[in-house]
Every structure is written in structure tokens, then in C-alpha cells.
Amino acid sequence: MIIDEDVMELNRLSQILGIEGYDVCALHRSYKVFTEISKCHPDLILLDSMISEMDSMVVSRALKAIDTAKNIPLMMISGKDYNNYTYAFRPQNNNNSTVKTADIKSLLKDIELKLAS
């Protein structure tokens, strides 16, 4: 699941992930996540850290309070230059979040690692 208010970036990332073989549920309104999560059954949530409708940390905390969503891994991302992404994730066997700026290939690799853990 991708949550990003920037429709152009949302479509771009959805297409890239689709080409890579992922089923993508794309939302351009953050508040819709609470109704769509039960329909999409995501294995991972990519949440834009720069959303304006609701603070992304509030969305993240609210998702962790929902029994059916609390165990879904979440990566905060921002890709406003359309070439590089800044994202926070927890590497396997590590309790600390890592913030990383990388190209799409590195983001895809970290998504794969996150889904495998």
C-alpha cells in the first residue's frame, strides 16, 4: 500500500512496483487508509512523510493501534525530486530506524528486504 498526496509520484511509484511484480493499493488521501486497509490486506505500507491532510506520524500511530494493521511493516518515504527517495526503515535485527536517501533501485531492494523479514 502506498499513501502519497502527490498523485504524479503515487502513480510513478505504483507503476514501478507493479512492473516489479507487486500488487499495489495506491491512496492519494491519507484518511482513506483506515477504510481501505481491510480491503487491500497490504504486506507493507509506504507512507509519504510529507502528507498534509494528517500528520504522517499520527497516521502511523493510529495504524499501530488497529489490531488488523499493527503488525504490518511501515516505511516512511519522501521522493519529491522523483529520482531519489528519503525513507526511514528498521533493518532486520535492529530496533533503531535508519534514515536513508537512495535511488529507486535501493528503495526496491529495501522493500524486498522488509517484506522478507
Secondary structure by P-SEA (a helix, b strand, c coil): cccccaaaaaaaaaaaaaaacccccccccccccccccccccccccccccccccccaaaaaaaaaacccccccbbbbbbcccccccccccccccccbbbbbbbcaaaaaaaaaaaaac
